[in-house]
Amino acid sequence: MVALYVNGTKVGTLDENPDVLKQLVEAGQSFEFRSDNGTELGAFLPKVAAVCEWESGLTREEIDRRVKESKRSSLNDILKRLGAV
């Protein structure tokens, strides 16, 4: 029998609750499929929304790189100049 686990906690089996899979997917929850003895068989990871709607390939790493290379002041620098920090 295959059981479903969320964050290491068993949430049920498909036999016990046929709707549990649908509920987890609709909630956008990551979960694992495990065997009776607890061996991980696979996992479901929901699709993550894009970081930037108008630039779909933009990654968090690229954002960090662009900020580092920018000649502009950071928010912290501006706040320091204003005496707010």
Secondary structure, 3 states (H helix, E strand, C coil): CCEEEECCEEEEECCCCCCHHHHHHHCCCCEEEECCCCCEEEEECCCCCCCCCCCCCCCHHHHHHHHHHCCCCCHHHHHHHCCCC
